[in-house]
Amino acid sequence: MDNKLKGMAVRNLRLPTTDYNATPIQITPAQQGDINSRILKVQLYDNRGNIDLSVYSTALLSAIRIDGELFVAECEIEDGFIYCTLTPPMLAERGKVTCDITLTGKNLSGNDTILTSQTFYIYVARSQLVDNDLIGSDNFNILISLINNVKETEKMIRLLESGIHDAEGLRVIAENERQVNEAERQKNFNKVLSDVSDAVDTVQSITYDIANTASQAVAIANAAVSTATEAVSLSASAIASSANAEAVANMAVENTNNAVKVAQELKAQAEQSALSALQAEAAANAIATQVYATANGAVEIASDAKAKAQSVVDRANSGEFKGEQGLQGESGYLLPIPNNFFRAEVRADGNLWIVSPSDATNPFSIKDGNLIFTIQ
């Protein structure tokens, strides 16, 4: 029930069911033209104390206007209280409205039970905004609709302001992430370059070693050729030892062939190592290019988010989401209260002022953001 009472004007009443002569009739003030905004929170009691309402299933508010018209509204029973909403017809005419509350149910014996409260009065004061001709007319409905639209617009502005704040927070987060990603990208890029440089140095070192080995193989082959030449010379000069000379020559030729074969294999290995080094360098360059492109994409996304957030901020600062200012009202009506008078007036600043003769008798107060009018 507490949620249902938000924004409502609630009047607490304790109504007797016995000893009427000792209890004066209670008077509740209300305003002409109010619609579904005034609720009576009623508690019934007798000589024993508060009455247990658990045996009652229905509560009815009966109201007779000053013109004799009778209106009946169903009420709610909850937690020992009766909640009655004053309907528009009850508040359509100025003056006294005579009311009582009737409860119906079954007692513990199962018999039908009806209980009626003491009579009480609602005094309907004339509204400065509406009169009988305006209540229920198209203009009145338009007025209510416009008031509600203003409230919805204010809610939308608050939501947009909250959205701008959230967007700015997201932009800051995105910028921080971009900076972290950029630092990581630069770190990875530098590591790739370092690895590529180390690989190139290693390949160059291997190539140099292979080239030296090949040079040594060629030198061996040249020595073998020289040996073969010397063997041929010896064979020519020593015909008597031709068999031995021919064997030496054949061995020298075989050594030469083996040396040439080794030199060719070492040369092929050097060429293969050089090719692998070039392929590793190309792969490293491709990876570095891909990392750089990904980082640039993250920068573009963060820049786009920042531009959109700034656009919303600029629109809000330009007043695009603000509604139009309402019309200035006019000074109001004097109403007597037990101690003195108060008055409602519109001053030169365009604001509505409620003026009381002193703070001690001021019937107005502000609680939880609501303006409360109290009659003792």
C-alpha positions in Angstrom: 0.0 0.0 0.0 2.9 2.4 0.7 3.7 2.4 -3.1 0.1 3.3 -3.9 0.2 6.2 -1.5 3.2 7.9 -3.3 2.2 11.3 -4.5 -1.2 11.1 -2.9 -2.7 13.6 -0.3 -3.4 11.2 2.6 -5.7 12.3 5.5 -5.6 10.1 8.7 -9.0 9.7 10.5 -9.9 7.9 13.7 -13.7 7.4 13.7 -15.6 6.1 16.7 -18.4 3.5 16.5 -19.7 4.3 20.0 -20.0 7.4 22.3 -20.9 9.8 19.5 -21.9 12.5 22.0 -18.4 12.6 23.5 -16.7 12.9 20.1 -17.1 15.9 17.8 -17.8 15.4 14.1 -14.5 15.5 12.2 -14.0 17.8 9.2 -11.6 17.0 6.4 -10.6 19.7 3.9 -10.4 19.0 0.2 -10.0 21.0 -3.0 -12.5 21.3 -5.8 -11.6 19.5 -9.1 -8.9 17.1 -7.6 -9.0 13.7 -9.4 -8.0 10.4 -7.7 -5.3 12.2 -5.6 -6.9 12.4 -2.1 -7.1 9.3 0.1 -8.6 8.9 3.6 -6.7 6.5 5.8 -9.4 5.5 8.4 -9.2 3.6 11.6 -12.3 2.6 13.5 -12.4 2.2 17.3 -14.8 1.5 20.2 -14.5 1.6 24.0 -12.0 -1.3 23.9 -9.7 0.2 21.4 -9.0 -0.3 17.6 -11.6 -2.6 15.9 -10.3 -5.8 14.3 -11.4 -5.5 10.6 -10.4 -9.0 9.6 -14.0 -10.2 9.6 -15.1 -7.6 7.0 -14.6 -8.1 3.3 -16.1 -4.9 1.8 -15.9 -1.2 2.7 -18.0 1.5 1.1 -17.6 5.3 1.3 -21.0 7.0 1.0 -20.9 10.8 0.3 -23.8 13.2 -0.1 -22.9 16.6 -1.8 -24.4 19.9 -0.8 -26.8 19.6 -3.8 -28.2 16.3 -2.4 -26.5 13.9 -4.9 -25.3 10.6 -3.4 -22.1 8.9 -4.5 -20.7 5.6 -3.3 -17.1 4.4 -3.8 -15.5 1.1 -2.8 -12.6 1.2 -0.4 -9.7 -1.1 0.4 -9.1 -2.9 3.8 -5.5 -3.6 4.7 -3.6 -4.0 7.9 -6.4 -2.7 10.1 -7.0 0.5 8.1 -9.6 1.5 5.5 -8.2 3.3 2.4 -10.9 5.5 0.7 -10.1 7.4 -2.5 -12.3 10.6 -3.0 -13.8 10.4 -6.5 -14.1 13.4 -8.9 -17.9 13.7 -8.5 -17.5 13.9 -4.7 -15.2 17.0 -5.2 -17.0 18.6 -8.1 -19.1 21.0 -6.0 -17.9 23.5 -3.4 -19.2 23.1 0.1 -19.9 20.4 2.7 -20.0 16.7 1.8 -21.6 14.4 4.4 -19.9 11.0 4.6 -19.7 7.7 6.5 -18.1 4.3 5.9 -20.0 1.0 5.9 -18.3 -2.3 6.4 -19.9 -5.7 5.5 -18.8 -9.2 6.2 -19.5 -12.3 8.3 -18.8 -12.6 12.1 -17.2 -15.7 13.7 -20.6 -17.4 13.8 -21.0 -17.0 10.1 -23.8 -14.4 10.3 -23.9 -11.4 8.0 -22.4 -8.3 9.7 -22.7 -4.6 8.8 -20.9 -1.8 10.7 -21.1 1.9 10.0 -18.8 4.6 11.2 -19.6 8.0 12.8 -20.6 10.6 10.2 -17.9 13.0 9.2 -17.7 16.0 6.8 -15.5 16.9 3.8 -15.3 20.6 3.2 -14.6 21.2 -0.5 -12.9 24.6 -1.1 -13.1 26.4 -4.5 -10.1 25.8 -6.7 -8.4 28.8 -8.3 -7.5 26.7 -11.4 -10.8 25.0 -12.3 -14.6 25.6 -11.9 -17.7 23.5 -12.6 -17.7 24.4 -16.3 -14.0 23.4 -16.8 -14.1 20.1 -14.8 -14.6 17.3 -17.3 -14.3 19.6 -20.4 -11.9 19.0 -23.2 -9.8 22.0 -22.0 -9.4 20.5 -18.6 -8.3 17.2 -20.1 -5.8 19.0 -22.3 -4.5 20.9 -19.2 -4.0 17.6 -17.3 -2.3 16.1 -20.4 0.1 19.1 -20.8 1.1 18.9 -17.1 1.8 15.2 -17.5 3.8 15.8 -20.7 6.0 18.4 -18.8 6.7 15.9 -16.1 7.6 13.2 -18.7 9.9 15.7 -20.5 11.7 16.5 -17.2 12.2 12.7 -16.6 13.6 12.4 -20.2 16.0 15.2 -19.6 17.3 13.6 -16.4 17.7 10.3 -18.3 19.6 12.0 -21.1 21.9 13.8 -18.6 22.6 10.5 -17.0 23.3 9.0 -20.4 25.8 11.8 -21.2 27.6 11.1 -18.0 27.7 7.4 -18.7 28.9 8.0 -22.2 31.7 10.2 -21.0 32.7 7.5 -18.5 32.8 4.9 -21.3 34.9 7.3 -23.4 37.4 7.6 -20.6 37.5 3.8 -20.2 37.9 3.3 -24.0 40.8 5.9 -24.1 42.5 4.2 -21.2 42.2 0.8 -22.9 43.5 2.3 -26.2 46.6 3.6 -24.4 47.2 0.2 -22.8 46.7 -1.6 -26.2 49.0 0.9 -27.9 51.7 0.3 -25.3 51.3 -3.5 -25.7 51.3 -3.2 -29.5 54.5 -1.2 -29.4 56.1 -3.7 -27.0 55.1 -6.6 -29.3 56.2 -4.8 -32.4 59.6 -4.1 -30.9 59.9 -7.7 -29.8 59.1 -8.9 -33.3 61.7 -6.6 -34.8 64.3 -7.8 -32.2 63.5 -11.5 -33.0 63.8 -10.8 -36.8 67.1 -9.0 -36.3 68.4 -11.9 -34.2 67.3 -14.4 -36.8 69.0 -12.4 -39.6 72.2 -12.3 -37.5 72.0 -16.1 -36.9 71.5 -16.8 -40.6 74.3 -14.5 -41.6 76.6 -16.2 -39.1 75.6 -19.7 -40.4 76.1 -18.5 -44.0 79.6 -17.2 -43.1 80.6 -20.5 -41.5 79.3 -22.5 -44.5 81.2 -20.2 -46.9 84.4 -20.7 -44.9 83.8 -24.5 -44.9 83.2 -24.4 -48.7 86.5 -22.4 -49.2 88.3 -25.0 -47.1 86.8 -27.8 -49.2 87.9 -26.1 -52.4 91.4 -25.7 -51.0 91.4 -29.4 -50.2 90.2 -30.2 -53.8 93.0 -27.9 -55.2 95.5 -29.8 -53.1 94.1 -33.1 -54.3 94.5 -31.9 -57.9 98.0 -30.8 -57.2 98.7 -34.2 -55.7 97.2 -35.9 -58.8 99.4 -33.8 -61.1 102.4 -34.6 -59.0 101.5 -38.3 -59.2 101.2 -38.2 -63.0 104.6 -36.5 -63.2 106.0 -39.2 -61.0 104.5 -41.9 -63.1 106.0 -40.3 -66.3 109.4 -40.1 -64.7 109.3 -43.5 -63.2 108.0 -45.9 -65.8 109.5 -48.8 -63.8 107.0 -48.0 -61.0 104.1 -47.4 -63.3 101.8 -49.8 -61.4 102.4 -48.0 -58.1 102.2 -44.6 -59.8 98.9 -45.5 -61.4 97.4 -46.6 -58.1 98.5 -43.4 -56.5 97.0 -41.4 -59.3 93.7 -43.2 -59.1 93.5 -42.6 -55.3 94.2 -38.9 -55.9 91.4 -38.7 -58.5 89.0 -40.4 -56.1 90.0 -37.9 -53.4 89.4 -35.1 -55.8 85.9 -36.3 -56.7 85.0 -36.7 -53.0 86.2 -33.2 -52.2 84.2 -31.7 -55.1 81.1 -33.6 -53.9 81.5 -32.3 -50.4 82.0 -28.7 -51.7 78.8 -29.0 -53.8 76.7 -30.3 -50.8 78.0 -27.4 -48.6 77.1 -24.9 -51.3 73.5 -26.3 -51.5 73.2 -26.1 -47.7 74.3 -22.5 -47.7 71.8 -21.6 -50.4 68.9 -23.3 -48.5 69.9 -21.5 -45.2 69.9 -18.1 -47.1 66.4 -18.9 -48.5 65.0 -19.8 -45.0 66.4 -16.5 -43.6 64.6 -14.5 -46.3 61.3 -16.4 -45.6 61.6 -15.7 -41.8 62.1 -12.0 -42.5 59.0 -11.9 -44.8 56.9 -13.6 -42.2 58.0 -11.3 -39.4 57.2 -8.2 -41.6 53.7 -9.6 -42.3 53.0 -10.1 -38.5 54.2 -6.6 -37.7 52.0 -5.2 -40.4 48.9 -7.0 -39.0 49.6 -5.9 -35.4 49.9 -2.3 -36.6 46.6 -2.5 -38.5 44.7 -3.9 -35.5 46.0 -1.1 -33.2 44.9 1.5 -35.8 41.4 0.0 -35.8 41.2 0.3 -32.0 42.2 3.9 -32.2 39.5 4.6 -34.8 36.8 3.0 -32.6 37.8 5.0 -29.6 37.8 8.2 -31.6 34.3 7.5 -33.0 32.9 6.9 -29.4 34.5 10.1 -28.2 32.9 12.1 -31.1 29.4 10.6 -30.4 29.6 11.4 -26.7 30.7 15.0 -27.5 27.8 15.4 -29.8 25.3 14.5 -27.1 27.0 16.9 -24.7 26.8 19.7 -27.3 23.1 19.1 -27.9 22.4 19.2 -24.1 24.4 22.4 -23.7 22.5 24.0 -26.6 19.2 23.5 -24.8 17.8 21.0 -27.3 16.3 18.8 -24.6 14.8 21.6 -22.5 11.0 22.3 -22.5 9.3 25.6 -22.9 8.7 27.8 -19.8 5.1 27.8 -18.5 2.8 30.8 -18.3 2.9 33.0 -15.3 -0.2 32.7 -13.0 -2.1 35.3 -11.1 -2.5 36.0 -7.3 -4.9 33.7 -5.6 -7.6 33.3 -2.9 -7.8 34.1 0.8 -9.0 31.1 3.0 -9.7 31.4 6.7 -8.0 29.0 9.1 -8.5 28.7 12.9 -5.8 31.3 13.9 -5.7 33.8 11.0 -5.5 34.0 7.2 -3.1 32.8 4.6 -3.0 33.8 0.9 -1.6 32.5 -2.4 -0.1 35.1 -4.7 2.1 35.2 -7.9 5.0 37.6 -7.4 7.0 39.5 -10.0 9.6 36.7 -10.2 6.8 34.5 -11.7 6.7 32.0 -8.7 3.7 31.0 -6.7 4.0 32.1 -3.0 1.9 30.8 -0.1 2.0 33.6 2.6 1.1 33.0 6.3 0.9 35.7 9.0 3.6 33.9 11.1 5.8 30.8 11.2 4.0 29.7 14.4 0.7 29.4 12.6 2.0 28.4 9.2 -0.1 25.4 8.1 2.3 24.5 5.3 5.4 22.3 5.5 7.6 20.3 3.1 8.2 16.6 3.7 9.9 14.2 1.3 9.7 16.7 -1.5 5.9 17.2 -1.0 4.0 20.4 0.0 1.8 19.5 3.1 -1.2 21.6 4.2 -2.2 20.8 7.9 -5.4 21.9 9.6 -5.4 21.3 13.3 
